[in-house]
Amino acid sequence: MSADVQAAQPRAFTMTSASKQWSSGICDCCQDRSLCCYTCWCFPCFACQTAKEAGECLCLPLLDAFGLIPPMATALRASVRHRYGIEGSVCSDCVYASFCGPCTWCQISREIKTRQNPVVFVSTAI
């Protein structure tokens, strides 16, 4: 006389961010304090690392130093916006990159991390 025993294993549920908005605002730099400090103390290194995380050439952010309008920050912000389906325009990307450069790079970095690392919930219910 043997009984069939079935053990229910927890199932992972992955929640992805499919919003058409940025996951954080342009002025939410202090949301991630370590990222904020890295940006403040070594901005060129941070920008190069963020470009690499976005799949671009490591040295491209250095082009931003040679012009009135930062071409790399504008292009990368537009690229990330397009990749994740975020609403906006190249005009707004240009304005943010020109007047809020470090904040723009922080927002790009936070967005990449948020979209690449979805939240996983483990449920014990069947």
C-alpha positions as CSV (number, residue, x, y, z in Angstrom):
1,M,0.0,0.0,0.0
2,S,1.9,3.0,-1.2
3,A,0.5,6.5,-1.6
4,D,1.5,8.8,-4.3
5,V,3.1,11.9,-2.7
6,Q,3.6,15.0,-4.7
7,A,5.7,17.8,-3.4
8,A,4.8,21.2,-4.7
9,Q,7.9,23.2,-5.6
10,P,7.8,27.0,-5.5
11,R,7.5,28.6,-8.9
12,A,9.4,31.7,-9.8
13,F,7.4,34.6,-11.2
14,T,9.3,37.2,-13.2
15,M,7.9,40.6,-13.4
16,T,9.3,42.8,-16.1
17,S,9.0,46.5,-16.5
18,A,7.1,47.2,-19.7
19,S,6.2,50.8,-18.9
20,K,6.5,53.5,-21.6
21,Q,8.0,55.9,-19.0
22,W,11.4,56.1,-17.4
23,S,11.6,54.0,-14.3
24,S,13.0,57.0,-12.4
25,G,13.0,60.7,-12.9
26,I,15.9,62.8,-14.2
27,C,16.5,64.3,-10.7
28,D,16.3,60.9,-8.8
29,C,20.1,60.7,-8.7
30,C,20.2,60.0,-5.0
31,Q,17.9,57.0,-5.4
32,D,21.1,54.9,-5.7
33,R,23.6,56.6,-3.4
34,S,26.6,54.6,-4.6
35,L,25.8,55.5,-8.2
36,C,25.4,59.1,-7.2
37,C,28.8,59.2,-5.4
38,Y,30.5,57.5,-8.3
39,T,29.1,60.1,-10.7
40,C,30.1,63.0,-8.5
41,W,33.7,61.8,-7.8
42,C,34.6,60.2,-11.1
43,F,32.1,61.3,-13.8
44,P,34.3,60.4,-16.9
45,C,34.8,56.8,-15.5
46,F,31.1,56.5,-14.7
47,A,30.0,57.7,-18.2
48,C,32.4,55.3,-19.9
49,Q,31.2,52.4,-17.8
50,T,27.5,53.3,-18.5
51,A,28.2,53.4,-22.3
52,K,29.8,49.9,-22.1
53,E,26.8,48.6,-20.2
54,A,24.6,50.0,-22.9
55,G,26.6,48.0,-25.5
56,E,28.5,51.0,-26.9
57,C,32.2,51.7,-27.2
58,L,33.9,52.4,-23.9
59,C,35.4,55.7,-25.0
60,L,32.4,57.3,-26.8
61,P,31.4,59.5,-23.8
62,L,34.7,61.3,-24.1
63,L,33.2,62.9,-27.3
64,D,30.8,64.9,-25.1
65,A,33.7,67.1,-24.0
66,F,34.1,68.6,-27.5
67,G,31.0,70.5,-28.2
68,L,28.1,72.6,-27.0
69,I,25.6,69.8,-27.3
70,P,26.8,66.5,-25.8
71,P,26.3,64.1,-28.8
72,M,27.0,60.9,-26.9
73,A,24.7,61.5,-24.0
74,T,21.9,62.6,-26.4
75,A,22.4,59.6,-28.7
76,L,22.7,57.1,-25.8
77,R,19.6,58.5,-24.1
78,A,17.6,58.2,-27.3
79,S,19.0,54.7,-27.9
80,V,17.9,53.5,-24.4
81,R,14.6,55.2,-24.8
82,H,14.0,53.4,-28.2
83,R,15.3,50.1,-26.9
84,Y,12.9,50.0,-24.0
85,G,9.9,51.7,-25.8
86,I,10.0,54.8,-23.6
87,E,8.1,57.8,-24.8
88,G,9.9,61.0,-25.6
89,S,11.7,62.8,-28.3
90,V,15.2,63.5,-29.5
91,C,14.6,67.2,-28.6
92,S,13.9,66.3,-25.0
93,D,17.0,64.0,-25.0
94,C,19.1,66.9,-26.2
95,V,17.8,69.3,-23.6
96,Y,18.3,66.9,-20.7
97,A,21.8,65.9,-22.0
98,S,22.8,69.6,-22.4
99,F,21.5,71.0,-19.2
100,C,21.5,68.0,-16.8
101,G,24.4,65.9,-18.1
102,P,25.4,63.9,-15.0
103,C,21.7,63.4,-14.1
104,T,21.1,62.1,-17.6
105,W,23.9,59.6,-17.3
106,C,22.6,58.5,-13.9
107,Q,19.1,58.0,-15.3
108,I,20.4,56.0,-18.2
109,S,22.4,53.8,-15.9
110,R,19.5,53.2,-13.5
111,E,17.2,52.4,-16.5
112,I,19.6,49.8,-17.9
113,K,19.9,48.2,-14.5
114,T,16.2,48.2,-13.9
115,R,15.3,46.8,-17.3
116,Q,18.1,44.1,-17.3
117,N,17.4,42.9,-13.8
118,P,13.7,42.1,-13.5
119,V,12.2,41.5,-10.1
120,V,11.6,37.8,-9.3
121,F,9.0,36.7,-6.8
122,V,8.9,33.1,-5.5
123,S,5.5,31.9,-4.5
124,T,4.9,28.9,-2.3
125,A,1.4,28.5,-3.5
126,I,0.6,25.9,-6.2
